Amino acid sequence: IRGYAHMRKVVSVYGTYLFCKYEGMLLSVVAQDTQNHIYPLAYCVVDKENDASWGFFFGKLKAFVVDEPELCIFSDRHVSIANGLTRHYPFAHHGVCMRHLDENLQTNHHCFDSLYLYYHAAKAYTLEEFNDYFNALKEICPSATACLEHEVGF
């Protein structure tokens, strides 16, 4: 917990299924240090991924990951994560994982040939560079960019 003070104010929240003898979900949150090493912050085993489980987890996490506008939390698009973050971290920015957005673009919008533009836009370091790639993606696959604008909220 003391190590979190030296981490970037960006954390990743994730839930994964447990199989075989031990069923349920493993909820976890990790941060990244200044040398890009993954730093585990907290984990919890719950019976299933729902509002109550994520609410409990975020309630405990608030003991040392303080809700502040400088904090960015990213995750998949699970509705219970979004509900828990809205309740426990209203000031933090909530982002969506690039890989999950990629899956949405491939599955629902069939933009396989233009995914390189999406990745370049997502990894852009300047607003100008982002706009160049995003506008190129908008020309090729307008339904995908409308979806991204709605999902990400820009």
Secondary structure, DSSP 8 states (H G I E B T S, - for coil): -GGGGGS-SEEEEEEEEE-TTS-EEEEEEEEE-TTS-EEEEEEEEESS-SHHHHHHHHHHHTTTS---TT-EEEE---HHHHHHHHHH-SSSEEEE-HHHHHHHHHHHH--GGGHHHHHHHHT-SSHHHHHHHHHHHHHH-HHHHHHHIIIII-
